[in-house]
Amino acid sequence: MYFNMTKNIEKIKSEFNNLGKTNKIIIKAGSIISLILLILGAILIICNHFFLDKDLFYELVARTLVKNSFTILAEAVIGGLILDYLFNKRS
């Protein structure tokens, strides 16, 4: 079972290496934006709990930032893969 899982991971890794240049840029940019939003949300949560007297509005904004960061990451990865599938001329 472990061999089968590593084989699948290697297959996924090789497919990501075969992506087009623009698709890699889309995925990298989406990942960076997602990471920035995740860090901002985490910092806002920490600041809210320790320095801002636990304001509910800041808590809502911070949680929304964290949730949206994962959504943006998923959209960037899936969008890059779909664009690669649609526009790549593989035989």
Secondary structure, 3 states (H helix, E strand, C coil): CHHHHHHHHHHHHHHHHCCCHHHHHHHHHHHHHHHHHHHHHHHHHHHHHHCCCCCHHHHHHHHHHHHHHHHHHHHHHHHHHHHHHHHCCCC
